[in-house]
Amino acid sequence: MRLRPRTMTVQRASNKIRAELDRLQQEHDLTDVEMLRVLLEHQRELTTGLLRAERHPDDPDRKADEE
C-alpha cells in the first residue's frame, strides 16, 4: 500500500500537537471537560472563518450567515 506524501508529516504533527495539548492541560490544571471546551471554542472560531471565506471569498469581514 502506498501512502500519500503528506501522511507521515501529518501524523508526526498530530503526535506533537497532542503531546503539547496534554502538557498545556496539565500546566493549567484543566479537567478533560474544560480542555474539550477550550478546543471546541477554538474549532468554532476556525470553522467560522473558513465558512466566511467560502461564502464570501471577496469580503471576509462579512458574516457567514449574511446574504
Beta strands, then each sheet from edge to edge (+ up, - down):
end
